Amino acid sequence: MNKIIFFTGTLLVAFFISKAQPATLYLYQGKFNSQFGRGEYFREYQGQLIIAGDKSIFTMKAEGEHETGLQQQTFDLRPDSLFTVYKDMESNSLLFEFSNLAQRSHFYADTLFPMDWKLVEDQKMIGGIPCRKAMTQFKGRGYTAWYAPSITNQEGPWKLGGLPGLILEAYDDERHWEMRYVTQMPTPEFDKQYFENIIQKGVEGFPAYAVMLRKTVQKLEAAFGGSSSANCIGCQSTPSLKLFSWEKID
């Protein structure tokens, strides 16, 4: 019997909103196929990108109910989410949050804007704002982004960024995930010190995250192997787990 383990990361870290200096909230609307690589199960999402000076936080919140019956042979960790991502331009830092099988939250570090973007001449309007097109390959997936040169900020949804303008629309080549700008508004600034404290204490990087995923799969394989031999007399097959990760794990 095959079982699948699927990691998307976590959805929403508390914003830790403070009443300090104002920030800007950029709202996005999009979708995500949590069955990528296996089938189709699209859900609608609202993305929120809060930018406060040279720091930001991005989260995604699923809309509607999640049909758990679709996941009978799948171990999904926060299936309605991608990573919550914190970026700090000043210290060149990026943190993403992940919840383990016990639903304990842990932060890992990643490289800030390593994407090698190819700028394209195509243009279009998004929310009345002129945008230009760019494309890149990042951690095993191709992405297209539409950025606004008039908004001089290198930010974007999720881990994406590094373009000469704020990314207002982004999607992967298969359209399993996409985000599109809706509107913006002033908002209270989030508690940046919370994330700065995490960085100062020291954070493991993406390689450590990949090792953690592999070890989790190995533990689950061992657990299912043991239970299978105890309950299956003369069974010729052994259970196997397959890892689905949004970002490529070498």
N, C-alpha and C positions, 0 to 999 in steps of 0.2 A: 504494500500500500504506500503510495507516494504522498508525501505531505510537502507543502510549500511554506517557506518562511519569507515574509515580505517586509522589508524595512523602508519606511518613508521618512523616518525621523518624527519629530513632534510638531504639534500644531501651534500651541499658544502658550507662551510664557507670560505671566502677569506683567502688565505694562509698568507697574510701580510708578504710576503717574504722580508727579509732584506739581506744586503750584508755583514753580519757579518760572524761568523765562519761557516765552511762548515758542512753540515749534510749529512745523507744518505737517499736516496729515494728508497724504495722498491715498485716495481710495481707488482700488482696482476691482474689477469683476472678472471672473474667469471660470475655468473648469479643470478638473483633474481626473484621469482614468486610473483608479487605484488597482485595476487589473492589468496594467501595462505588461506586455510580454506574455499574457495568458488569455486575454479576452478584452471585453469592454464593460466597464462600469463607471460611467461618467457622473460626476456630481458637480453642482455649482458651488463656487467659492467666492468669498469676499477677501481681498487682500488689503492689508493696511501697511503703509510705509510711513513711518514717522521720522522726519529729519529735523534734528536739532543741532545747528551749527555743522561741525564736521563729523557728527555721529548720527547713527540711525538704527532703527529696529524694524524688521519686516515680519509680519505674521499672516497666516491664512486661516480663515474660519469657514468650515463647510456649512452649507445651507441644506435644510431638509434632514430626514432621518436616514440612518445608515442601515441597509438591509444585511444583517449579519448572516443570514442564510446563504448568501453568496460566498461566504468565507469558510465554509465547512471544512475544507481541506487546507486551509491557509492559516498561518499564524501571523496575523497582522498587528504590528505595533503602531498604534494611533493611525489606523487606515485612512482617516479623513484628513491627513495633513502632509505637508512637506515640512522642511526645517524652519524653525524660528531662527532668524539670523540677525546678529548684531554686528555693525561695522563701525570702525573708528579710523577715519582718515589720518588723524594726527599721529597715531601710533602705528598705523599701517596694520591694523588688527581686524580679524574677522572671527566671530564665534558662532557656532551653530549648536542647537540643543537637540538632545536625543533622549528618549525614554526607553529603558531596558524592559525585560520581560516582567519585572516587578513594578513597572511604571514609575521608576525612580529617574528623575531628570539628571542629566549630566551634560556638561558643555565640552566641546572639542574646538580646537582652533583650525583654521584653514587659511590658505593664501588669499590675500585681498586682491581681487581683480587680476587674475593671471591670464584672462582670456585674450587671445590674439584675434581681434576683430578685423573683419574685412568690410570696409565701408562701401556701400552700394549707392548708386545715383538715384534710386527709386525714392519717391516722396509721397506722403499722404497726410491728411488731416486727422488728428485724433482729439476729440473734445474741442474742436476749433483751434488746435495748436498745430502748426506745421512740424512735421516729423520726417526724419531721414532713416534709411534702412541700414542695418549692419548684421553680419552673420559671423558665427564662430563655432568651434568645436570645443566642448568642455566636459571632461570626465565621461567620455564615451557617448555623448549625445551632441547632435547639432542643434544650435539655437539661432533663431532670428529675433532681432530686437529693432524696435522703432523708437528713436530717441529725439528729443526736442532740443535743438541747439539754442533756442531762446531761453531755456531753463538751464543755466550754467551750473550743473551739478552732475557729478559722475555716478550718481546712485542709480538703483533699479530694483525691481522685485527680486526676492530671494538672494542668491549669491551674485547675481549678475550685476555688472557695472563696468566702469572704466571707459565709458564713451564720452565724447564732448557734448554732453547734454543728458538730462534725466530720461531714463527709459520709460516710455509710457505704454508700450505694448511689448510682450515677449512670449515666445512659444517654442517648443522643441519641434524637430522635423516631423515627427509622427503626430503632432498635435495631441499628445497625451496630457500635456500641461500647457496652460496659457493664462496670461493675465493682461487685462486691458484697462487703462486709466479711465476713471469715471469723473472724478472731481477732486478738489482740494479744499482744505479749510484750516484755520488756525486751531491749535490744540495745546493743552498743557504739555510741558516737556516731561518725558519719561525719566526715570531715575538712572542716569548714566553711571553714577558711582557704583551701583550694584554690579554692573558688568566690568567696570574698571577694577574693582576689587578682585573679581575672578581672574582677570588677566594678570594682576600683580602677584597672585598666589601661584601662578603657573598653570598652563593648560596644555594637555596632550594634543598632538596634531592629528591630521587625517590618517596617517599610517596606523596610529594607535586605535583609531576608530575602526579601521578595516580589520585589524587583529581582533578587536572585541567582537565584531560580527562573526568572524570565522569561528572563534571559540564558542560563541553562543550556539551556532549551528552544530558544532561538534558535541556539545553537551546535550543538545536535544536529540541528536542521532543516537548517542549512547543511552539516553533515557528511553527512547522508543524501541531501541534494539533489545534492551533488557525486558521491557514489558511484553514485547512481541514473543520472545522465546518462552516466557512463562505461561502465556495464554494460547500458544499455537503449537500443538503437538504435531510433529512431522511437517511443519511449515517449511517450504523451500525458498520462500522469498523473504527478504529483509527490508524493513522500512527505510526509506531514504528521504532526505530533506533537500530541497532546492532553494537556494538563496536568490531572491529578487531584490536588487538594490537600485534605487533611482540613479545614483552615481556609480560609475564603473569601479569595481573593487578588483584590483589586480591580484 
